[in-house]
């Protein structure tokens, strides 16, 4: 029993990231940034990201899984242009495929992939063929019912085995002003 708790604790610590991940979040505290683990579950975030996503951070881990959101259309207010959405989907599948190879005994990861394969024809089709995704990131549109905000989304690999998704708007743009207003108006709640 004790060994099981220690393994669970180590896995949780690895999923949350180490000192490097924490440092990255502290240095980008004013920016909308979230960290995802190998299964693309959001495990940590900045206050600005939480404000931007209107406290989506409170969802259970299944609700914070980016791949599940993208392939089932649940829980996300982020939209991409068709070409960028297709590229992002290929990136997700490729990353999950590599994660399964790196972590063959991770039952939660295997369950996620199985669930996506049975629950999403698009995921299953991409899983069935090898592909080489292009660069990670692109433009996304946030839609919170107050009008769309177009921002950049960059995926950055961190040393701790996590990826950071950094959202930003072009400096001085109307979208930057609207994003700052959105983050500021929800940060005080």
C-alpha positions as CSV (number, residue, x, y, z in Angstrom):
1,X,0.0,0.0,0.0
2,X,2.8,2.5,0.9
3,X,4.7,1.8,-2.3
4,X,1.6,2.5,-4.3
5,X,1.1,5.9,-2.6
6,X,4.8,6.8,-3.3
7,X,4.4,5.9,-6.9
8,X,1.2,7.9,-7.2
9,X,3.0,10.8,-5.5
10,X,5.9,10.6,-7.9
11,X,3.6,10.4,-10.9
12,X,1.6,13.4,-9.6
13,X,4.8,15.4,-9.1
14,X,6.0,14.5,-12.6
15,X,2.7,15.5,-14.1
16,X,2.8,18.9,-12.4
17,X,6.3,19.5,-13.5
18,X,9.4,20.4,-11.5
19,X,11.2,23.6,-10.6
20,X,11.7,24.5,-14.3
21,X,7.9,24.4,-15.0
22,X,7.2,26.4,-11.8
23,X,9.8,29.0,-12.8
24,X,8.3,29.3,-16.3
25,X,4.9,30.0,-14.9
26,X,6.2,32.5,-12.4
27,X,8.1,34.3,-15.2
28,X,5.0,34.4,-17.3
29,X,2.4,35.1,-14.6
30,X,1.0,38.1,-16.4
31,X,0.5,36.1,-19.6
32,X,-2.2,33.5,-20.4
33,X,-0.2,30.3,-20.1
34,X,-1.1,26.7,-19.2
35,X,1.0,23.6,-18.9
36,X,-0.1,20.2,-20.3
37,X,1.3,16.8,-19.4
38,X,2.0,13.9,-21.8
39,X,-1.7,13.2,-22.2
40,X,-2.4,16.9,-22.9
41,X,-4.2,17.3,-19.6
42,X,-3.9,20.9,-18.3
43,X,-2.0,20.5,-15.0
44,X,-0.9,24.0,-14.1
45,X,-1.7,27.6,-15.3
46,X,-1.1,31.2,-14.6
47,X,-3.8,33.5,-13.1
48,X,-4.1,35.2,-16.4
49,X,-4.9,31.9,-18.2
50,X,-7.5,31.1,-15.5
51,X,-9.1,34.5,-16.0
52,X,-9.0,34.1,-19.8
53,X,-10.7,30.7,-19.6
54,X,-13.1,31.8,-17.0
55,X,-12.0,29.5,-14.3
56,X,-12.0,26.4,-16.5
57,X,-9.1,25.3,-14.2
58,X,-11.8,24.1,-11.7
59,X,-12.8,21.3,-14.0
60,X,-11.9,17.7,-13.2
61,X,-8.8,16.3,-15.0
62,X,-11.0,14.7,-17.7
63,X,-12.5,18.1,-18.4
64,X,-9.1,19.7,-18.6
65,X,-7.9,17.3,-21.3
66,X,-7.1,19.3,-24.5
67,X,-7.3,16.3,-26.8
68,X,-10.7,15.4,-25.4
69,X,-11.9,19.0,-25.8
70,X,-10.7,19.2,-29.4
71,X,-11.9,15.8,-30.6
72,X,-15.3,15.8,-28.8
73,X,-16.0,19.5,-29.0
74,X,-16.6,19.9,-25.3
75,X,-15.4,22.4,-22.8
76,X,-13.4,24.8,-24.9
77,X,-14.2,28.3,-26.1
78,X,-11.2,28.3,-28.4
79,X,-11.7,28.0,-32.2
80,X,-9.1,27.7,-34.9
81,X,-9.3,28.2,-38.7
82,X,-9.9,24.9,-40.5
83,X,-6.3,24.4,-41.6
84,X,-4.9,25.3,-38.2
85,X,-7.4,23.0,-36.5
86,X,-6.4,20.1,-38.8
87,X,-2.7,20.8,-38.0
88,X,-3.3,21.0,-34.3
89,X,-5.3,17.7,-34.4
90,X,-2.4,16.0,-36.1
91,X,0.0,17.4,-33.5
92,X,-2.2,16.1,-30.6
93,X,-2.4,12.6,-32.1
94,X,1.3,12.5,-32.8
95,X,2.1,13.6,-29.3
96,X,-0.3,11.1,-27.8
97,X,1.2,8.4,-30.0
98,X,4.7,9.2,-28.7
99,X,3.5,9.4,-25.1
100,X,2.0,5.9,-25.4
101,X,5.3,4.6,-26.6
102,X,7.2,6.4,-23.8
103,X,4.7,5.3,-21.1
104,X,3.4,1.9,-22.1
105,X,2.2,1.1,-18.5
106,X,0.2,4.3,-18.1
107,X,-3.3,3.0,-17.8
108,X,-4.9,6.4,-17.7
109,X,-3.1,7.4,-21.0
110,X,-4.1,4.1,-22.6
111,X,-7.7,4.7,-21.5
112,X,-7.7,8.2,-22.9
113,X,-6.5,7.0,-26.3
114,X,-9.0,4.1,-26.3
115,X,-11.8,6.5,-25.4
116,X,-10.8,8.9,-28.1
117,X,-10.5,6.2,-30.7
118,X,-14.0,4.9,-29.9
119,X,-15.6,8.3,-29.3
120,X,-14.2,10.3,-32.2
121,X,-14.0,9.1,-35.8
122,X,-11.6,12.0,-36.6
123,X,-9.2,10.9,-33.8
124,X,-9.4,7.3,-34.9
125,X,-8.7,8.2,-38.5
126,X,-5.6,10.2,-37.6
127,X,-4.4,7.5,-35.1
128,X,-4.6,4.9,-37.9
129,X,-2.2,6.7,-40.2
130,X,1.3,8.1,-39.5
131,X,1.7,11.8,-40.1
132,X,4.3,14.4,-39.5
133,X,2.7,17.5,-37.9
134,X,3.9,20.9,-38.8
135,X,4.9,23.6,-36.4
136,X,3.0,23.9,-33.1
137,X,0.9,27.0,-32.6
138,X,-1.0,29.4,-34.8
139,X,-3.9,31.7,-34.4
140,X,-7.0,30.9,-32.3
141,X,-10.2,32.8,-31.6
142,X,-11.6,33.1,-28.1
143,X,-15.3,33.3,-28.0
144,X,-16.9,34.2,-24.7
145,X,-20.1,35.7,-26.1
146,X,-18.7,39.3,-26.0
147,X,-17.2,39.1,-29.5
148,X,-14.3,37.1,-30.8
149,X,-10.7,37.8,-29.8
150,X,-8.0,36.6,-32.1
151,X,-4.8,35.7,-30.4
152,X,-1.6,33.6,-31.1
153,X,-1.1,30.2,-29.5
154,X,2.4,28.8,-29.2
155,X,3.3,25.4,-27.9
156,X,6.6,25.3,-26.1
157,X,8.3,22.1,-24.9
158,X,9.7,22.3,-21.4
159,X,12.5,20.2,-19.9
160,X,10.2,18.8,-17.3
161,X,8.3,16.7,-19.9
162,X,5.5,19.2,-20.1
163,X,4.5,21.6,-22.8
164,X,3.4,25.2,-22.2
165,X,0.7,26.7,-24.3
166,X,1.2,30.4,-24.4
167,X,-1.6,32.7,-25.6
168,X,-0.8,36.3,-26.7
169,X,-2.2,39.0,-28.9
170,X,-0.2,41.3,-31.2
171,X,1.1,44.2,-29.1
172,X,-0.9,47.4,-29.5
173,X,-3.8,45.6,-31.4
174,X,-7.5,45.9,-30.5
175,X,-7.3,42.1,-29.7
176,X,-4.5,42.8,-27.2
177,X,-6.7,45.5,-25.5
178,X,-9.7,43.2,-25.4
179,X,-7.6,40.3,-24.1
180,X,-6.1,42.5,-21.3
181,X,-9.6,43.7,-20.5
182,X,-10.9,40.1,-20.4
183,X,-8.1,38.9,-18.1
184,X,-8.3,42.0,-15.9
185,X,-12.1,41.9,-15.6
186,X,-12.1,38.2,-14.5
187,X,-9.0,38.3,-12.3
188,X,-10.7,40.4,-9.7
189,X,-13.6,37.9,-9.3
